[in-house]
Amino acid sequence: MILKWQSVLLFCTFCLLGGCGGGDYKAFEKRMKDFVEPKGLQEWAVAILRTHQVGYEIPKSEWPSFLTVTNGPSSAWIAGWTTVKERAVFVAWGNGFGHTGLIVGEKTFVITEEDLNSPVVQWIPGVYFVPKPGAFLNQ
């Protein structure tokens, strides 16, 4: 039987090693801006959008190396929304305690807070930060 203090210690160890929650959004945004060239990210995403449909989960072997430098995403897939005409690639970082991510589409791709029922922050035309956990679930 695990005692209460052992449970707390185990949980704290998990949080230190794996991270608790989607992490601090501002730190995530800074890390992306420090290590990721948004136009290169967009070129990668657009190439995938041209050859795959909504629901396609992008294998890690197809992720560009600059994404893995950022402490690697947890998943990436092609998303579609009922309120948005175009598809986009959603790249998520996080774990079971929360996510944050990027939505990447063509230069003409536009998504709003109303489309996701969650805040979005435009990085460059067609590339958006999604600071709130769970926003991508409203696909």
Buried (B, 14 or more C-beta within 10 A) or exposed (E): EEEEEEEEEEEEEEEEEEBBBBBEBEEBBEBBEEEBEBEEBBEBBBEBBEEBEEEBEBEEEEBBEBBEEBEEBBBBBBBBBEEBEBBBBBBBBBBEBBBBBBBBBBEEBBBEEEBBEBBBEEBEBBBBBBBBBBBBEEB
